[in-house]
Amino acid sequence: MYADATLPFPRGTTYKDGGQLVLADNTTCGAGIVGRLFETTDSSGRPLVLRAVRADAALTDIRGKTVSYTAGKIGENADALCNADGEVCSIFDDAYSATQDIAQYDVFYVVESGHVLTKAESGVNAAGILVMGYASNDNVTVLTAGSYCIGIADEALSTTVSGYASVNVTGGLKSSDPAS
């Protein structure tokens, strides 16, 4: 996997943040970075690979949630928060705030590989549990057979950050073999 070593915009922000950019065209805004991978470190100094993704629709309150991809644009364009259990999806970078919204056509980060704090269902109750996207709450839950595996829980649901768990995202963005 090849990744650039310099982020095009800071973690916790979007492509348009801090600028006068008008997001009126979904083909030119950030075209040079959409779908590309960028190496950085997480808040604990561990390696983290982020993917720049364009929002085809506005997304609200994104922290800790999962995002679905537009048909034919996996890894490039997002169409909604997770909209089908076990689909190919990604977790938003945990540097975003709990109330962060993404405007239509803006570019933002998801985690391609590395550790991320994400909202999780109660079944994610121990380290080592494989997780998938869960549409009902736009978060992660225990992987079921034939679903896309986002990653592996590093820990059970946190008591200090209610409803969140640390997940080691494995990357790849392709449908997995059936879970055993």
VOLOVO-887045 format. One record per atom (N, C-alpha, C): residue in one letter; x, y, z. Coordinates in steps of 0.001 Angstrom, whole numbers, plus 500000, padded with zeros to 6 digits. Atoms other than C-alpha are relative to their C-alpha. Layout:
BEGIN
aXYZ ...
This chain:
BEGIN
m500845498832500000 m500000500000500000 m500894501237500000 y499244498756500075 y501426503364498987 y499174501113500624 a500684498865499389 a500550506411501066 a500932501199500022 d499237498764499895 d501684510036500975 d500282500298501464 a499594499723498626 a503504511239504086 a499546501367500504 t500447498674499578 t501955514731504185 t498491500117499814 l501443499808500091 l498296515408504975 l499692501279499225 p500347498791500756 p496665517867502530 p499222501027500834 f500660499109499044 f494623519348505422 f500055499296501356 p499815500596498677 p494820518801509202 p498893499019500397 r500991500915499427 r493081515925510995 r498979500817500782 g501063499312499278 g489753516958512514 g499378501142499226 t500564498962500871 t489038519354509636 t499625499355498668 t500328500473501344 t487761519052506083 t500755500853498989 y499306499290501074 y489112520249502748 y499623501478499966 k500447498611500095 k487021523429502854 k500186500795501283 d499856499292498715 d487584524279506557 d501074501074499924 g499031498916499929 g489297527601507084 g500240500727498694 g499777499357501297 g489056528599503441 g498738500616499448 q501127499360500676 q486772530371501054 q499485499110498870 l500372500944501039 l486166527265498967 l498483499858499887 v501415500221500254 v482718526992497397 v499858498588499454 l500148501409500382 l481613523378497151 l498809499833499063 a501104500024500944 a479504523536494024 a500139498932498925 d499783500961501070 d480953520794491860 d500636498742500582 n499494501235499413 n481452517177492839 n501105499336499188 t498939500628500785 t484040516452490152 t501334500721500110 t498743499260499948 t486617519180490723 t500501500287501412 c499593499696498625 c486653519889494477 c500888498891500554 g499077500973499419 g489723518128495842 g500320498813499106 a499823501126500922 a490020515945492732 a501375499347500111 g498653500548499911 g493767515507493260 g500271499165501231 i499759500764498766 i493387513980496720 i498935498948500294 v501080500942499732 v490085512056496636 v500454498565499716 g499642501410500127 g490701508349497210 g501441499695500374 r498588500223499670 r494380508840498103 r500187499698501476 l499658500374498635 l496004507480501244 l501102500906500529 f499042499111499355 f497979509570503728 f500439499416501332 e499441500535498757 e500287508376506509 e500148501096501036 t499829499086498881 t500260510072509898 t500094499143501258 t500042500751498750 t500093509059513558 t498733500367500754 d501172499708499187 d497178508791515971 d500420500761501258 s499706499212498804 s496961510604519319 s500956499299500956 s499053500766499174 s499067507836520907 s501347499809499312 g498744500101500735 g501831508128518286 g500141498743499160 r499962501219500823 r500929504869516508 r499741500345498537 p500236499741501425 p500980504671512688 p498503499974499667 l501391499880500416 l497694505670511068 l499990500372498524 v500166499663501412 v496719505675507385 v498569500487499805 l501300499393500267 l493863507974506398 l499731500019498501 r500431499913501396 r491894508017503143 r499159501263499854 a500800498811500289 a490517511267501684 a498798499577499153 v501245500419500643 v486870510785500647 v499107501222499792 r500936498911500293 r484337513139499019 r498590499601500426 a501392500224499594 a480815513456500447 a499063500339498839 d500984499749501058 d478181513058497733 d498700500568500572 a501145499423499291 a475585514112500333 a500514500528501326 a499600499467498697 a475784516111503565 a499918498886501052 l499935501001498924 l476702514009506636 l500021500754501325 t500091499275498733 t475867515023510214 t500480499181501188 d499557500596498729 d477334514315513667 d500801498721499757 i499294501164500549 i479987512000512236 i500938499264500943 r498957500622499173 r482392511250515107 r499621498586500438 g500182501372499572 g482747507544515744 g499081499178499124 k500949500704500863 k480383506592512937 k500691499382498788 t499515500628501227 t480781504563509755 t499306500653498812 v500512499353501201 v480239505801506210 v499958499005498843 s500199500848501172 s478922504029503097 s500558500681498760 y499457499453501247 y480323504453499610 y498958500004498894 t500831499890501186 t478576505542496448 t500306498812499084 a499813501136500903 a478046502648494014 a501041500340498934 g498950499810500992 g481103502298491777 g501096500963500424 k499024499010499524 k483095504790493901 k500559499624501375 i499486500447498702 i484304502664496840 i501389500577500233 g498729499387499636 g487126504467498601 g500194501402499470 e499902498654500569 e486431507724496781 e498852500909500422 n501161499174499709 n482889509011497296 n499076499311501003 a500922500513498994 a480574508573500296 a498602500521499718 d501370499575500287 d476812508623499841 d499143500183501248 a500816499917498783 a475554508307503447 a500767499393501164 l499491500767498871 l476286507131506936 l499620498559499713 c500207501426500289 c476323503312507011 c498526499700499738 n501400500245500331 n473139502213505235 n499641498547499757 a500307501431500086 a473397498400505155 a500973499227500890 d499157500790499106 d474691495993507791 d501031499205499210 g498944500814500586 g478038494466506838 g500499500434498639 e499532499539501300 e478574496507503678 e501446500501500089 v498672499393500022 v481976497804502601 v499823501447500446 c500114498650499456 c482321500941504705 c501261500331500789 s498828499550499250 s484849502956506694 s499563500757501238 i500234499231498780 i485101504600510106 i500626501384499814 f499462498643500045 f485526508375510253 f501215500108500925 d498852499700499148 d488841509603511648 d499478500510501348 d500501499592498676 d488375510014515417 d500478501385500439 a499618498617499688 a489941513499515316 a498832500963499806 y501176499148500173 y486522514871514287 y499226500101501310 s500786499797498782 s484323516320517038 s498664499271499892 a501280500716499945 a481049514712518132 a498919500673499162 t501034499281500745 t479019517400516368 t500463500418498605 q499467499640501328 q481129517644513191 q499033499590498897 d500804500276501185 d479092517868510008 d500903500131498780 i499259499925501266 i480400517364506469 i499030500520498944 a500839499433501060 a478963519533503687 a500079499145498745 q499995500712501278 q477981517992500362 q501179500474499168 y498839499823500869 y481037517713498060 y501305500298500730 d498766499762499261 d483545518409500854 d500788498690500087 v499117501161499881 v486489516054501373 v500403499870501467 f499729500278498595 f487175514418504738 f500830498722500100 y499187501202499805 y489192511566506277 y499218498857500644 v500406501239499339 v488296507973507093 v501282499226500284 v498826500794499643 v490653505446508635 v500122498818499046 e499694501125500890 e492206503058506111 e500644498870500788 s499408500998499108 s494366501270508675 s500573500699501220 g499525499458498734 g495319501820512271 g498906499957501050 h500919500034498865 h493595502284515613 h499112501236500000 v500963498902499988 v490439504415515897 v498953499734501081 l501070500082499020 l487900505133518618 l498695500158499246 t501242499984500763 t484443504332517243 t498816499597500860 k501212500425499313 k480864503958518419 k499793498521499708 a500137501452500159 a480069500298518995 a498766499493500738 e501120500668499346 e477162498046519885 e500508499201501198 s499628500680498758 s477153496196523226 s500646498635499771 g499383501299500295 g478207492904521554 g501512500079499848 v498551499802500093 v481668494383521060 v500496500143501437 n499773499986498558 n482488493401524615 n501332499395500436 a498673500530499654 a486058492090524453 a500971500293498865 a498970499850501024 a489335492553522634 a499978498774499093 g499913501113500940 g489731490404519507 g498734499735499208 i501256500190500730 i486129490645518277 i500100500693498636 l500037499428501347 l485851491186514503 l498739500840499866 v501150499100500100 v483556494098513620 v499676500369498558 m500514499559501295 m481445495283510688 m499160501256500216 g500891498856499921 g479346498351509902 g498598499558500370 y501357500292499527 y475907498451511536 y499108501179499654 a500803498915500549 a473265500516509741 a499050500648501006 s500991499433499081 s470779500980512596 s500525501197500774 n499430498912499214 n473150503232514535 n501245500612499355 d498843499467500735 d475843504017511910 d501309499747500737 n498806500311499221 n478433502340514148 n500515498619499623 v499524501348500277 v480118498908514417 v499343499002500947 t500530501102499206 t478868495575515688 t500785498744499663 v499298501263500205 v480024491961515776 v499801499510498558 l500020500474501383 l480889490605512307 l499130498759499856 t500761501200500349 t478474488110510731 t500559499419498708 a499487500708501172 a479267485552508034 a499662500737498706 g500192499402501312 g479722487010504555 g500032501518499967 s499984498538499931 s480032490615505729 s501421500538499911 y498707499341500082 y482860493113505261 y500536500250501403 c499344499818498708 c485267493077508213 c500765501321499989 i499307498712499900 i486270496645509129 i501300499836500776 g498811500151499170 g488704495547511814 g499751499126501207 i500002500836498803 i489337493969515191 i499966500904501229 a500079499200498776 a488304495399518572 a501282499835500811 d498825500002499126 d491322496377520675 d499589499819501452 e500491500003498624 e489157496503523786 e498488499876499990 a501455499986499839 a485637496138525110 a499523501445499977 l500545498652499926 l483295499121525146 l500611500725501183 s499321499201498986 s484941501871527129 s499038500489501079 t500803499434498926 t483625502900530516 t500282501485500137 t499662498579499918 t485374506252530204 t499426500788498832 v500620499353501157 v484013507071526728 v498804499129499625 s501185500850500084 s480521505598526903 s499585499685498561 g500469500444501304 g479496503535523883 g501046499931498914 y498914500034500970 y482890503687522167 y500940498840500285 a498961501020499868 a485513500997521551 a501140500350499052 s498858499819500892 s488983501104520054 s500024498822499033 v499960501034501039 v489178499204516761 v501266500177499188 n498849499995500893 n492266498279514771 n499466499704498606 v500539500121501359 v491110498895511193 v501051499292499140 t499092500818500794 t492602496373508786 t500130500454498554 g499882499408501331 g491925498223505513 g499715499046498857 g500183500803501199 g491506496999501972 g498762500347499204 l501244499604500647 l487917498103501186 l499528499028498914 k500580500979500918 k486811494888499524 k499215498991500805 s500828500985499312 s484198492322500399 s500866498864500502 s499191501052499388 s485558489669502712 s499443498619499690 d500481501382500052 d485326485906502657 d499016499829501152 p500945500206498903 p482488484559504823 p500732499808501328 a499409500149498667 a483284484850508539 a499812498560500477 s500127501366499487 s483900481592510327 s499266499984501304 
